[in-house]
Amino acid sequence: MTDEQKLNDLLDAVNSPDHYNQTGMETIHVIRNCMDTNEFQGYLKGNIIKYVARHKHKGMPLKDILKAQWYMGWLVEELTEKEER
């Protein structure tokens, strides 16, 4: 397996892991629908902090940083939508 294939597999595991899509709706969407905007933004910020804080301690630092980046993307989208309203 090439380095590029390994990175693509890692990105797939970060962006859409199978275990978060068992019901036909990704868990992040279920969580979003259960919270108001401020709660969801707090959830996103908490996960960003969690993954950055532990990235050196679980043996897969790149994966944790990519997860933090994934949550950051959601937060940027939420804030962009808020500014557009």
C-alpha positions in Angstrom: 0.0 0.0 0.0 1.4 3.4 -1.0 1.7 6.3 1.4 -1.1 8.1 -0.6 -3.4 5.1 -0.2 -2.7 5.0 3.6 -3.5 8.7 3.8 -6.7 8.2 1.9 -7.7 5.4 4.1 -7.0 7.5 7.2 -9.0 10.4 5.8 -11.9 8.1 5.1 -11.8 6.8 8.7 -11.8 10.4 9.9 -14.4 11.9 7.6 -17.0 9.2 7.5 -16.3 6.2 9.8 -18.7 3.3 9.2 -19.5 3.0 12.9 -21.1 6.5 12.9 -23.4 5.8 10.1 -25.3 2.7 11.2 -28.8 4.2 11.1 -28.7 5.9 7.7 -28.0 9.2 9.3 -24.5 10.2 10.5 -24.3 10.8 14.2 -23.0 14.3 13.7 -26.3 15.2 12.0 -28.3 13.6 14.8 -26.4 15.6 17.4 -26.9 18.8 15.4 -30.6 18.2 15.3 -30.7 17.7 19.1 -29.0 21.0 19.9 -29.5 24.7 19.4 -26.7 26.7 17.6 -24.8 27.7 20.7 -24.9 24.2 22.2 -23.7 22.6 18.9 -20.9 25.2 18.6 -19.8 24.3 22.1 -19.9 20.6 21.3 -17.7 21.3 18.2 -15.2 23.4 20.2 -15.0 20.8 22.9 -14.1 18.1 20.4 -11.5 20.3 18.7 -9.8 20.8 22.1 -10.1 17.1 23.0 -8.4 15.9 19.8 -5.7 18.5 19.8 -4.9 17.9 23.5 -4.6 14.2 23.2 -2.9 13.9 19.7 0.5 13.0 21.2 -0.8 10.4 23.6 -2.8 7.8 21.7 -0.3 6.6 19.1 -1.9 8.2 16.0 -1.2 11.9 16.2 -2.1 12.7 12.6 -5.5 11.0 12.9 -6.4 13.0 16.0 -5.2 16.3 14.3 -7.3 15.4 11.3 -10.3 14.8 13.5 -9.8 18.2 15.1 -9.6 19.7 11.7 -12.9 17.9 10.7 -14.7 19.4 13.7 -13.1 22.8 12.9 -14.6 22.5 9.4 -18.0 22.0 11.0 -17.5 25.0 13.3 -16.4 27.2 10.3 -19.5 26.2 8.5 -21.7 26.9 11.5 -20.2 30.4 11.9 -20.4 31.2 8.2 -24.1 30.3 8.2 -24.6 32.5 11.3 -22.9 35.5 9.6 -24.9 35.0 6.4 -28.3 35.2 8.3 
